[in-house]
Every structure is written in structure tokens, then in C-alpha cells.
Amino acid sequence: MPRQPSSPFLMPPLRLLLGGASLVLALGAQAHSVETANGPVAVPESPERIVTLYEGALDAALATGQLPVAAVTTRGGDGVARYIEAHLDVHHPEAELAIVGVVREINLEAVLAERPDLILAAPQLSAEQYALLSRIAPTVVPQARELAADNWKHEARLFGEALGRGEALEKAITEVEERAAALAVDLAEAGGDGSANLVRWMPQGPLVMSESLFTSGVLAAAGLAVDDAGLVNQRGVHSDPLSLENLSRLEGDWLFLATLNEEGDEALEAAKQSAAFARLPVVEKGRVIAVDGQLWTSANGPLAAQAILDDIEAALLP
């Protein structure tokens, strides 16, 4: 289970601790090089203390059987995502992951306190943060790519290479692809295929998620073509908050509704009481599926893909 870091005020100032931190790799017996967004980075051949500052990195590490020592919180939560907790409960029941920050705010003192020999970070990591983190331990940042549903595979492969577990990571990706293809056949035979819309329900209103996101790609691989109805804003990730009237523009055969926290749950329950929601064709047909927003609209990686496929299979197959 996640554990919170000690207060940074109990540790020496970061600038004093960083003085010798860059020696971490030099002490290692062996290393190999990986190509990152910041150029080639030498990483330990068999890292033992891995800090993940990105949900996709945590997922990829666990998918290879490697247990990191620390992670950041999931969006909308104060610990790791629920599907990650479920995986830890089964495969690492004694595990304790330190929490070293939230999605967009890393506690550098907490990272340093974990004495990492490898740090796996997000493509969005700033140059300033990279400069500091790379003095603590070799820091691997994937190349930022234009939004696409298969970006997770490129990122996961880099993380697998950095961990020295490329074959295990490739096996995990292949298992996702094979299972999704088999599920697509089963759904077609059962008449459960077709089109789908994915919506994150927020207190300020529903957000239609892009057809270029990770989860949209998993849905498509399972035989459910995702359509965002042209509602996605210029950022390309999701729409602006919509009224229920605008939500009626969605014409998918299935509607997957995701909430991140209790406030989202409450907003969705309130919407369900409205006549406008009840008139949505997909609601009238009973094809609305409630899903976990931490998994469906925030996560990515082989374990997340398998968990989403679990949800699809449970909801759409008789």
C-alpha cells in the first residue's frame, strides 16, 4: 500500500544533498545506455531502487515484475490508482510504495530520500525538474509525441529497456494485443460490438474524451470504434464541459461513463435524475456503462489495458 513521505523539513536542504547524488551511477558495477528525450542516458544494468514519477512508468515496471520503491499519486486520488492497488494486493501483498508527489508536483526531497538508482518520468517533465532529478539518479524521459492511441507502447518499451526487462515488457504488450483481438471476435459473435463514446463526468460537466487516447485505442482493438463527435477542444485530449443537450450529439452504440472521485459520482447521480439525460438514445437502450475514471481516463500501460479489457468483457459479453 502507498505510504506518504516524511516531511521534507526533517531533511537537510536539497542543495546540500545533491552535491554527491550524481555519484550514484558511478558506483554501479555495470550500465547500459538508452535513448531518451534528453539524449542517451546510462542506466544501471539491474536497477533495484526505482522511482516512478509517471503512472505509465509504474504500470510498465509492474508489468515486467519489477516493484518500484516510490510513485506519484493518480489524478483525483491521494495514492496510486485502484487497479494498481489491486495488482499489488495480488502480486506484492507486502509491498509499500512511497508517495513522492502528485501528477504535476514532485517532492524532490522525498525522491532523494528513497535513494533511487533509476528514475522513470513522464514525457511532460520540465527541463528544470530533469536537471535536478538527473543529479539524484539516471532519469529516463520518453520522447514527447503527437497524441496517438499507441503512444503507450513506445513509452512502455523505453521503460522496459531502461529496466533491463525489454523481453518481459514486449511479452506484456503482445498479451494485450492478442487478448483484445480475441475479445473483438467474441463481441462480434455476441452482437456487442459497434461504436462507443467515452465520457469523464466532472462536477462542472461531462467531458468527451478524444478518440486518440490510450483507452480509445484499447476499445478500438476490442472491436469498439470510438467517436468523439468532433467535440474535443484544441488541446486534443477532451472536450470543454458540455451541457446534457450537447451530449446528445454522441451517437455511439455504447457510452462509457467515468468518474474520478466522489464529487464526480455525485454529479453523475444528479444528472441521471434529469429528463435530458434520460432522453439520450444510449440511455434509453440501457447501454451506459459506469467505469473507474482513474483507470479509464488517466492510466496507461499493459496492466491498465488488461484491466480495461476485463471491464469490457464483464459489461458487454453475456
C-alpha positions in Angstrom: 0.0 0.0 0.0 1.2 3.6 -0.6 3.0 5.4 2.2 3.4 9.1 2.5 7.0 10.5 2.6 8.5 12.0 5.7 8.3 15.8 6.0 10.9 17.5 3.9 11.6 19.8 6.8 13.2 16.9 8.7 15.9 16.5 6.0 18.9 18.7 5.1 18.3 21.3 2.3 18.1 19.7 -1.1 21.0 21.7 -2.5 23.3 20.1 0.1 22.2 16.6 -0.6 22.5 16.9 -4.4 26.2 17.6 -4.1 27.1 13.9 -4.0 24.0 12.5 -5.7 25.4 12.5 -9.2 27.9 9.8 -8.0 25.1 7.2 -7.7 25.6 5.8 -11.1 29.4 5.9 -10.9 29.2 3.5 -8.0 27.3 0.9 -10.1 29.3 -2.1 -11.5 27.6 -2.1 -14.9 25.4 0.1 -17.0 23.8 0.3 -20.4 22.6 3.2 -22.5 19.0 4.1 -23.5 17.9 6.8 -25.9 15.6 9.3 -24.2 14.1 12.7 -24.8 17.2 14.1 -23.3 19.6 12.1 -25.4 21.5 8.9 -24.4 21.3 8.1 -20.7 23.4 5.5 -18.9 21.3 3.4 -16.6 22.2 0.5 -14.2 22.1 -2.9 -15.8 19.9 -4.3 -13.0 18.3 -1.3 -11.1 17.0 -2.2 -7.7 15.6 1.1 -6.3 13.3 2.5 -9.0 11.3 5.7 -8.5 8.4 6.2 -11.0 7.1 9.8 -11.5 4.5 8.8 -14.1 1.6 6.4 -14.0 2.6 4.8 -17.2 6.1 4.1 -15.8 4.7 2.5 -12.7 2.4 0.3 -14.8 5.2 -0.8 -17.1 7.6 -1.6 -14.3 5.0 -3.7 -12.5 4.1 -5.5 -15.8 7.7 -6.7 -16.1 7.6 -8.0 -12.5 9.7 -5.1 -11.1 8.5 -3.4 -8.0 9.4 0.3 -7.7 10.1 1.9 -4.3 8.1 5.0 -5.0 5.5 6.6 -7.2 3.3 9.7 -7.6 -0.5 9.8 -6.9 -3.1 9.1 -9.6 -5.2 12.0 -10.9 -8.1 12.6 -8.5 -6.7 10.5 -5.7 -4.2 10.5 -2.8 -2.5 7.3 -3.7 -1.9 5.0 -6.7 -4.8 4.1 -8.9 -7.2 1.4 -7.7 -6.3 -1.0 -10.4 -2.6 -0.7 -9.3 -3.6 -1.3 -5.7 -5.5 -4.5 -6.8 -2.4 -5.7 -8.7 -0.1 -5.1 -5.6 -2.6 -6.9 -3.3 -2.3 -10.0 -5.5 1.3 -10.0 -6.7 3.1 -7.9 -4.0 0.9 -8.2 -0.8 3.7 -6.9 1.4 4.7 -4.0 -0.8 4.8 -0.4 0.4 5.1 2.3 -2.3 6.3 5.7 -1.0 4.3 8.6 -2.5 6.8 11.3 -3.7 4.4 13.8 -5.2 1.3 14.3 -7.3 1.0 14.2 -11.1 2.3 17.7 -11.7 4.3 18.4 -8.5 7.2 16.2 -7.5 8.7 16.3 -3.9 12.4 16.3 -4.7 13.4 15.7 -1.1 11.1 12.7 -0.9 12.6 11.3 -4.2 16.1 11.8 -2.8 15.2 10.1 0.5 14.3 6.9 -1.5 18.0 6.6 -2.7 16.9 5.7 -6.2 19.3 4.1 -8.8 16.8 4.8 -11.6 14.1 7.4 -12.1 11.3 6.9 -14.7 9.5 10.1 -15.6 6.8 11.4 -17.9 7.3 12.9 -21.4 6.0 16.2 -19.9 8.8 16.5 -17.4 10.1 20.0 -17.4 13.8 20.8 -18.2 14.2 22.3 -14.8 12.9 19.2 -13.0 15.0 17.0 -15.2 18.2 18.9 -14.4 17.6 18.3 -10.7 16.4 14.7 -10.9 19.2 13.6 -13.1 21.6 14.7 -10.4 19.9 12.3 -8.0 19.9 9.3 -10.3 19.8 8.5 -14.1 16.4 9.8 -15.2 14.6 8.3 -18.2 12.1 10.6 -20.1 10.3 9.3 -23.2 10.2 11.5 -26.3 7.0 13.6 -26.4 4.8 12.5 -29.3 1.8 13.9 -31.0 -1.3 12.5 -29.3 -2.0 8.9 -30.5 -3.7 5.9 -29.1 -0.5 3.7 -29.3 1.9 6.1 -27.6 1.8 4.0 -24.5 3.6 1.2 -26.3 6.5 3.4 -27.3 6.8 4.7 -23.7 6.5 1.3 -22.1 9.1 -0.2 -24.4 11.6 2.5 -23.3 10.8 1.9 -19.7 11.3 -1.8 -20.2 14.6 -1.2 -21.9 15.7 1.1 -19.0 14.8 -1.6 -16.5 16.7 -4.3 -18.4 13.5 -6.1 -18.9 12.6 -5.4 -22.6 11.6 -9.0 -23.3 9.2 -9.1 -20.4 7.6 -5.8 -21.4 7.3 -6.9 -25.1 5.5 -10.1 -23.8 3.1 -8.0 -21.8 2.2 -5.8 -24.9 1.7 -8.9 -27.0 -0.6 -10.4 -24.4 -2.7 -7.2 -24.5 -2.9 -7.3 -28.3 -3.8 -10.9 -28.5 -6.5 -10.7 -25.8 -8.0 -7.6 -27.4 -8.2 -9.3 -30.8 -9.9 -12.4 -29.3 -12.3 -10.2 -27.4 -13.2 -8.4 -30.6 -14.2 -11.7 -32.2 -16.3 -12.7 -29.2 -18.1 -9.3 -29.1 -18.9 -9.5 -32.8 -20.3 -13.0 -32.4 -22.4 -11.8 -29.4 -23.6 -8.7 -31.2 -21.9 -6.5 -28.6 -19.5 -4.7 -31.0 -20.2 -1.3 -32.7 -19.2 2.2 -31.8 -18.6 3.8 -28.4 -18.2 7.1 -26.7 -16.0 7.7 -23.6 -17.0 10.5 -21.2 -15.4 11.7 -18.0 -18.1 13.1 -15.7 -16.8 16.1 -13.7 -18.6 18.4 -11.2 -18.6 21.2 -13.8 -20.0 18.9 -16.5 -19.2 15.9 -18.8 -16.1 15.8 -20.9 -16.0 13.8 -24.1 -12.6 12.1 -24.3 -10.6 12.0 -27.5 -10.6 9.1 -29.9 -6.7 9.4 -29.9 -6.3 8.4 -26.2 -4.9 5.2 -24.7 -8.3 3.9 -23.6 -9.8 4.7 -27.0 -7.1 2.6 -28.6 -7.9 -0.3 -26.3 -11.6 -0.1 -27.1 -10.9 0.0 -30.8 -8.6 -3.0 -30.5 -11.5 -4.8 -28.8 -13.8 -4.0 -31.7 -15.5 -0.9 -30.4 -14.8 2.1 -32.7 -14.5 5.3 -30.6 -16.0 8.6 -31.9 -15.6 11.9 -30.1 -18.2 13.6 -32.3 -15.8 16.4 -33.1 -16.4 17.9 -29.6 -12.7 17.7 -28.4 -11.1 21.1 -27.8 -7.8 22.4 -29.2 -5.8 20.7 -26.5 -6.9 17.5 -28.2 -7.4 15.4 -25.0 -11.1 16.0 -24.2 -13.9 18.5 -24.9 -14.8 21.5 -22.8 -17.5 20.8 -20.2 -20.7 20.1 -22.0 -24.4 20.6 -21.3 -26.6 17.5 -21.4 -28.2 18.9 -24.6 -24.8 18.9 -26.3 -24.1 15.5 -25.0 -27.0 14.3 -27.2 -24.6 14.7 -30.2 -22.9 11.5 -29.1 -24.3 8.6 -31.2 -22.2 5.7 -30.1 -23.8 2.3 -29.5 -22.2 2.2 -26.0 -21.5 5.0 -23.6 -18.7 4.5 -21.0 -19.1 7.0 -18.2 -16.0 7.6 -16.0 -15.7 9.4 -12.7 -12.5 10.2 -10.8 -13.8 10.8 -7.3 -16.8 11.2 -5.1 -17.6 14.7 -6.5 -17.8 13.2 -9.9 -20.0 10.4 -8.7 -22.4 12.9 -7.1 -22.5 15.0 -10.3 -23.3 11.9 -12.3 -26.1 10.8 -10.0 -27.6 14.3 -10.2 -27.5 14.2 -14.0 -29.2 10.8 -14.0 -32.3 12.4 -12.4 -32.7 14.9 -15.3 -35.1 14.4 -18.3 -32.3 15.4 -20.7 -30.1 12.5 -19.6 -33.0 10.0 -19.7 -33.7 11.0 -23.3 -30.2 10.1 -24.6 -30.7 7.2 -27.0 -27.9 5.2 -25.4 -29.6 5.6 -22.0 -33.0 4.5 -23.4 -31.3 1.4 -24.8 -29.6 0.6 -21.5 -26.1 0.7 -22.9 -24.5 3.0 -20.4 -21.5 1.5 -18.6 -20.1 3.2 -15.4 -16.3 2.8 -15.2 -13.4 3.9 -13.0 -12.0 7.2 -14.2 -8.6 6.6 -12.6 -8.2 3.6 -14.9 -10.2 4.6 -18.0 -9.2 8.3 -18.3 -5.9 8.7 -16.6 -3.9 5.4 -16.7 -1.9 3.8 -19.4 0.3 0.7 -19.8 -0.1 -3.1 -20.2 -1.7 -3.6 -16.8 -4.2 -0.8 -17.4 -5.0 -2.2 -20.8 -5.7 -5.7 -19.3 -7.9 -4.1 -16.6 -9.9 -2.2 -19.2 -10.4 -5.4 -21.2 -11.7 -7.0 -18.0 -14.3 -4.3 -17.7 -15.3 -4.5 -21.4 -15.7 -8.3 -21.2 -17.7 -8.2 -18.0 -20.1 -5.5 -19.2 -20.6 -6.4 -22.9 -20.4 -10.2 -23.0 -23.5 -12.1 -21.7 
